[in-house]
Amino acid sequence: MKTSLSKYILAAITLDRTLVGGGVPIFVARDRSEQDRIATYLARITTAVAHDLENGVYVLVKH
């Protein structure tokens, strides 16, 4: 039986670097506007979905 991941986090976009750790690329934005723009562009480029965690962090998830 073959097993594969069906959903996984591609990246995190944050306003505060101390909120995010782990093994994904982390993008630090200067303000909320830049964070929204980075999340939107990366989601389009990677065909992922941007999820706002409402704590200053977005995660890009490949579904």
C-alpha positions in Angstrom: 0.0 0.0 0.0 1.4 3.4 -1.0 1.1 6.3 1.4 1.5 10.0 0.5 0.9 13.4 2.1 -2.3 15.1 0.8 -2.0 18.4 2.7 1.1 20.1 3.9 2.4 23.6 4.8 4.6 25.2 2.2 5.6 28.4 3.9 4.7 30.9 6.7 4.4 34.7 6.3 4.7 36.6 9.5 5.0 40.1 11.0 6.9 38.8 14.0 9.7 36.2 13.4 9.5 34.9 16.9 6.0 33.5 16.3 7.1 31.0 13.7 9.6 28.2 13.8 10.1 24.8 12.1 11.0 23.4 8.8 9.2 25.7 6.3 10.4 28.8 4.6 9.5 31.9 6.6 8.8 35.3 5.0 8.9 38.3 7.3 6.7 41.2 6.2 7.1 44.9 7.3 3.4 45.5 7.7 0.0 43.9 7.2 -0.3 45.2 3.6 3.0 43.6 2.6 2.0 40.4 4.4 -1.3 40.1 2.5 0.5 40.8 -0.8 3.2 38.2 -0.2 0.7 35.6 0.9 -1.5 36.2 -2.2 1.4 36.1 -4.6 3.0 33.0 -3.1 -0.4 31.2 -3.1 -0.9 32.0 -6.8 2.6 30.9 -7.7 2.5 27.6 -5.7 -1.2 26.9 -6.3 -1.7 26.7 -2.6 -4.2 28.3 -0.2 -3.3 31.1 2.2 -4.8 30.7 5.7 -4.8 33.6 8.1 -4.2 32.3 11.6 -5.2 35.8 13.0 -2.1 36.1 15.2 0.1 37.9 12.7 0.8 34.7 10.7 -0.3 33.3 7.4 0.4 29.7 6.4 0.4 28.4 2.8 -1.1 25.0 2.6 -1.0 22.7 -0.4 -4.3 20.8 -0.6 
